[in-house]
Structures are given as C-alpha cells and as structure tokens.
Amino acid sequence: MSSGKKPNKEKRTLFISPSNAGRSQMAAAIAINLGFSYVESAGTTPAQAIYPTVIGAMKEKGIDVSRNMPRLLTPEMIDRAELIVTMGAAIEQLVPRPLLPELQKKLVSWDLKETKGRSINEVRKIRDEIEQRLKLLAES
C-alpha cells in the first residue's frame, strides 16, 4: 500500500552550509553511504578546501572526502532539489530572498555546530549527530 509520497532517501537532496567544507560535506557523504539516491552539497561562501579534521573524522568511518571540493550554491541546485537541508545558518542567510517562498515546502533546518577550528573529537560528535539525523530523515 503506497501513499504516493516519495521517501526522503529517493528525493534529490541538497545539503547547504556557508563554507561547504565541513557539515554539508559530511552530510552528503554519509547520505550517499546510507543509500540516498541523489545528493549534492554547496555553500554560499565556499572555503578553499575541506577542513582536515573533517577529512580525518570521515576517514574513520571509511568514507573518503579528501578529493571533494567546496562548491558555490547556485539557483539551479535549489531548483532541482526536492529536499534542502540547511546546517548552522538561517535559511535567509543561505538562499536569495526571492527563492524563499518556494523553498518552505522542501526545507529542513539543522542547527549544528560549525566544524571549522574544532578538535577532531568535536568534529566526531558533529559527524555522529549528522549521521543520526540522516538515519531519521531516511526513515521519514
């Protein structure tokens, strides 16, 4: 008996954080590892590279993000996303105002600590919290 509603794991999912060098990179990589069908991540002010502590914390989980590069968020990414997860910043800070009304129906906001400048132990905690949230999201 299908309700006709597409499971979150099958939705085109976009993870957004300001720098796209920590939280959103971890979320995208973990989501892929959990079997999400289509995943992207981006930021409004992309960093030059993924933070080394993020690379280390993900490597511990057997996930290599060392070759990933932070990407600039584009209107096209927003348009094709069916589910948008923002991390650590208000949506108003991440997305141009004219696009906000359209996004409300597909937006999830996670208040997560920034990974930049954090110890590996702190980044592990953030990584594990992201993983738990993604497992819950996948089930809904």
N, C-alpha and C positions, 0 to 999 in steps of 0.2 A: 504494500500500500504506500504509494508515493504521494507526498503532499505537493509535489511540483516545485518545491523550493530547492534550489541548488545548495548542496552542502558547502560550507566555507572552504573546505580543502580543494574544491573544484573551481572556486572563484579566482579570477585574476586579482592577485593581492599585491598591493603596493605598500611597502614599509618606508616611512619618512622620518628622518631625524635631521636636525640642522646640518651637521657635518657629513653624514653618511659614512662615517669612519669607525663607528662603534656599534651602538644599539641596533640600528636598522640593518647593518651588515650582518650582525649576529642573527637577527630575526629572520632575514631572508635565507641564510644558510641553514638554520635549524628547520625552517618551514620546508625547504626542499628535502632535507633529511627525513622529515616526518611525512613526506608524500604529498605535499601541496602541489597542485598541478602547474600553476603558473605564478611566478614570484618575481618581483622587481624591488629594488630599493634605490632611494635617492635622497638628496638633501638640498636645502636652499642655498647653503654656502659650503660646498664640498671641501673637505680637507685635501691635502696633497696625497695622503696615503692612509691606509687602515692603521689604527693605533697598534703598536707592537704588543701591548698587553691583551688586546682583543684577539690578535693572531695566536698568541700563546694559549689563551683560555679556550679558544675553539679547537686548536690542535689537540688539546687534552681530551676532547670529545670525538676525535678522529675526523674533524672537519677542517679542511684547508681553505682559509680565506686569504692567504698570503698574496695571491695574484689578483685579487679583487681590487678595483679602483673606485674611489668615491665618485658618484655621478651627480650631475645637476638635475634637479627636478624640472620636468617640462610639462606644459599643458597636455601634451599627447599622452604622457604617462598617466596623468589624472583621468583623462577621457577614457582610456582603455581599462582602467582599474574598476573592478566590481566591488572590491573591499579595500579600504585605505586604513592603515594603522599608523597613527602618529605617535611619536615617542619623545617625551620630555619637553615638549613645547606646545603651546596652544595652537590649534589649527589656524587661527588668524595670523600667527607668525610664520606659518609654513606655506600657506596657499594664498594666491592672489584673491582679494576680496570678491571680485565678480564670480568666481567659481564656487564660493562657499555655499550658496543655497542648493546647488546641485549635489554637493558632497554629503549633506547631512544624512541622506538615506543610506550611505555606504561607508560611514566613518566610525572607527573605533579609536579611542584615545587612551594610551597607556602612559601613566605618569611614572617614568623610570629615571633613575639617576644617570647622569652623564658618565661616560666611561673615560673620557679624556683626563689624564693626570691621576687616575685611580690606580691603586695597587692591584696586583694580579688577584689577590683574594677578594677584593671588592668587585672586580670585573667578573670573577667566577659567580658571585652572588647575583649580579645583574643578568649574566648569561642563563643561570638556572631559573631565575624568575621569568625571563623571556620564554624559555622552554616550557615551563608550566603553563603560562598564559596561552602559548600556541597550542598545547595539547587540549586545553579547554575550548579554545576557538575552533579547533578542528572537529570537536565533538558537537558543536552547535550548528 
